[in-house]
Amino acid sequence: MNSRVSQQLITVQQVDNVLNPITESNGMPNLAYTSNEYFNFERDNILSKTWVCVGFASDLPKKSYVKPVNFMGMPLVMMRNREGEVQVFHNVCSHRGMILVQQEGTIEGVIRCQYHSWSYDLNGNLKGTPHVGGINQHKDERFKCEKHGLKALRSAIWMDMVFVNISGDAPAFEDHIAPLVERWKPFLGENGLELIRSSKIGSTFELPVKSNWKLTVENYCEAYHLPWVHPALNTYSKLEDHYNIMFEDRFAGQGSYKYNLSATAGTHLPKFPSWPEDQLRHAEYVAVFPNVLLGIQADHAFAMMIDPIAPEQTIEKLRLYYVSDESLDPKYDACREATLESWKVVFAEDVFAVETMQKGRHSPGFGGGVFSPEMDLPTHFFQKWLASQAKKALEA
């Protein structure tokens, strides 16, 4: 279905060109960044087959709280039930497909469809079906409510991010994220991420970008652009201080040996207790394919969800996390605000580059581009992942 249609846009040969060794490789073709048809193909055949981030658990601040989200045109709803458990459901009534939850907030009783008043509890169970068997016949033996609850997605929460597997058949999330957890143990210890805290001050930032979602990930993976796009950052975390990161088939990015934001921004925040004292200026920035960008430093961490809105429209949703309850003390308010402002500057500086690359995807003179055999290794690693997933779908 989608595969046959998309072969008119992108061929197996074009995908194979991406999979070549980096010195012989071309990037993904332009239509992979501009076509609405390919955007939907990518959703159904690539992103749906793995674990994608659709939101943040901290956006559900208390029990009985719900928040609708839209992922690549797919209406979903995150719910925190009365026991505090977070689940994700398709946000449509089982009866006639009406959107159920229109806005976020606390649910006092049940979730009620505005069309025929069918109602659901916060575990997705269908509880009320007015007149389903005729006037004043609210139950009917011919209709089994237990078969028609909301459709749940496989979901997992890690580092505050809510992940879903839309296809339902990806490997367990614990296995999916395990290589990164293991990599970061020397910095975070066994339980370091359990110490992270989100604050009302200095934690949240959203940035709309007029580009395809893939370009934001590709840009994040490499440090090559630092001297020209991030001149301030390059003064305290220079290009020559960086190294490439690539492992398994779904993690790529960069690290720095001399990250020093605390001195530059004048901040002094609590640190991860397991972070080695001789590596306090060490930092790593890793993309978890397909749509998560992560960063860890000795005194804070961040997670960015890349939200693909349309082929040429993306929203970057950043959350900063600090270490332990102590970091939430008002005496650290200014430090948290300074940290957030510093990252705002860095990510905002990328917008011009990413949006201008997107415009370049409309040029018939550009055929996917080429790669530096050393500096673009992480970006090529990401594109190879995309190409291998696309090839599976195209050949299916």
PyMOL commands that set and color helices and strands:
alter all, ss='L'
color gray80, all
select helices_A, chain A and resi 2-6+12-19+22-24+31-34+36-45+47-49+57-59+145-147+173-183+185-188+192-195+213-221+226-229+233-236+239-241+261-265+277-279+325-328+330-360+377-395
alter helices_A, ss='H'
color red, helices_A
select strands_A, chain A and resi 52-56+65-71+74-80+86-90+105-106+111-112+119-120+126-128+154-158+161-165+196-197+204-209+242-247+251-256+283-288+292-296+300-310+313-323
alter strands_A, ss='S'
color yellow, strands_A
deselect
rebuild
show_as cartoon
